[in-house]
Amino acid sequence: VTGQGDGSGSRTEPPIERDQTADRAARAALLHELLGDGGRLVVVSNRGPLTFEEHGATPGGLRAERGSGGLVTALAELGRHAPVTWVAVAMTAGDRIAADALESGDQPRRSAVLSLIRESLPDQDITLRYQSLETRVFERYYGVVANPFLWFVQHQMYASAYGPNVDDTLLDAWRHGYRPANEALANAAADAAGEATRATEARGNPRPPIVLLQDYHLYVAATRLRQLRPDATILHFTHIPWPPVDQWRLLPQGMRRALCEGLLACDIVGMQTDRYAANFVDTVASFVRDARVDRAGRTVAWRGRRIRVRAYPISVDPDGLGAFARSAAVTERVTALRARVRGAGSPRLIVRADRLEPSKNALRGFLAYEALLAQRPELRREVRFIAVQSTSREHVPEYAAYAAAVHGVIERINANAAADEQPVWVLDGSDYAMAIAAMRVADVVLVNPVYDGMNLVAKEAVLVGERDPVLVLSETAGAAEQLATDALTIAPADVIGTADALERALDMPVGERRTRLRHMRGSVRQEDLDWWLTRQLRDLAAVRRGALPPSRRLRDNIRKVEGIEV
Ligand code: G6P
């Protein structure tokens, strides 16, 4: 997105030199090597790219919306880059109706859903398969084991004196939820893989399947998949942090070993950052007795196979995002926001856009803003903090309590001011267009998670911002390994440090803002979603040839940033 601002601080950004044609050709060659003619990548995740809802008035009685969350935000455009069959869990009643229609022989129903998919995911070569799970399985797998348990462990969210409690409920959910759900998805993946392979055989250039398993919902799926398809090349990618080994010691030995062994059934274990990759290798070394690890080479030898552990920092699709940022839906919201901002005396804007949940650390973000306002009372007039907030997993008690605490602080800051004079404006973040609109007009974007696998808001903000936004970023977000030198980095618990960084960001001269932004933009454009995928394809192709994956170690920029003395 270039220079489409409102005249205040906007400019035209020179395009980043990148030979997209060469990139595309390299990817096409890799895809051809891996998939032959007619083959497809099989992607498996819990949430699919589209969520279907019942909607009487539409053809087929369904409406489709893009799924939420980091995984879908990143992967929703994948079908533009490669032929994909995507297996996901039918999470809503609408998903189940869509799944049914896709399987059914009823042609009109089937084609209504197919055209809905085509409309919702334009220009993509994508086939969707939604796998239904019994409610009691789904609730245990998703609502007890994956969220909150694994999520909390991996984001180090537990106060370990109080949780987790590996009690009967959790063990039952592991046995009768997580495991069977993983098996069901592995079965569905094997089916899809079989279909893809048969298509290549029919064209006389047979290829074994490539399966890309996604995220913490599916740690043990490869165990089954490997039995069903010993010939498959399997890569599992974890979108969230892989914490240091001691965090895993909270879990019973059998469970940690099963998680590790599930991942070791893959050929490549992918993590967001090199630090997480190192943590995973350590975890295996600690818990899987018959594994031999090579820490420097990031490989594990286990039961006659060699598993490679690599970092693939996920990213966004800059062109797709740019087009969306300029779409009517976003532009409408930008116009309305600008009008509201003008009406409030044209304050500068700090923006955050995230789900209201503990790992995103909104509470400390607002405490920092409160401290800044106490320090510099004139900023009450000159600045507004826009929080584009979506609710998340409200049924998890910790989330509800956290949301209440955040609302309490916002109320305290806003006191009794009239709506537009309030220092904090909360906007509806279930509306993705609103989040992007707010990022377009931001002067400062605050991304301060306690722990975060990557954090795509940081990358989106860098691409779509029109007012030379300064990024204030937690060191503990995966994105910091890439962006630390040009963002203002903070320690997530450091409320005063965050207040200082916000102040520094607001006061930063425009020349410095531009230089920093240019570096970050260049880096995000370079290491985009295409790069993320191609890096994996290159490694998968190497594995197929029996070679070591060529992807190089990535630099960790956090190590370059000097701390300020306290
Ligand atoms: C976050 C994580 C993703 C994860 C998703 C699940 O966005 O970064 O890795 O897959 O949450 O969210 P959901 O709403 O599907 O449970």
Residues whose N, C-alpha, C, O or C-beta is under 5 A from the ligand:
A	BS01	G6P	R47 S68 G69 G70 L71 D215 H239 I240
